[in-house]
Amino acid sequence: MPASSAVALRMSNTWIWISGWGICPDRFKAAAESALPNYQHEVLPPTPGAFEAVLRSGASRIGGYSLGSLILLSELSRIPDDIEIMCLAPFTAFCEEIGLGGTTPVASLRMLQKRLESQPEKAIKLFYRLAGLPDEPTDQLPYPVEDLTWGLEQLADVQVDTTLLCRAKGYVGLTDSLVRGTLLQSQWANCDLIENCSHSYNELFASLPLIETS
């Protein structure tokens, strides 16, 4: 088999993900591999270069979680039409004041940004509490603090063009503390509401095999 064909075959069997703010990519990868074992999985943290890396990869399947979903959804116009896109725990705008389903007040986000500047480990713990992610480790930062700072800036500023949402498939938990799923679904018909799921990627991944075979 020619080298180019081998690469194409490998990439067709691979999901490339941009994970969420403050989430360890290795932990996210383990959850993806457990839920979708018939695919290879590569996971990038949500950093300034993550989306360009996804485009360069040549992958035919790309996914995002939380902030990673926001990054993908905000760049839908640049993603080729033949690429499958999956978004877990997505939002089209993070802050409550924008009125697109996000539940976090701007003041809370600003507090998180300020805490990150002086006490990054405590900022991570605070976010895990806000998001309902009690099982995430807090003994060290999941990736560099400058990328965490950039990620909070995206949560504060990025708003998705909802006219393009039909390009992607979304899954959001009905008990997600960061997004009102029913309001999100009113904007995005291709977004499924998952019962008994929160913002946790572990819970959402655990539901995927049931969803995909139903």
Helices and strands as residue ranges (DSSP letters): H 3-12, E 14-18, H 25-35, E 40-44, H 50-57, E 61-65, H 67-74, G 76-78, E 84-88, G 96-98, H 106-118, H 120-131, H 145-157, G 162-167, E 169-173, H 181-187, E 191-194, H 201-213
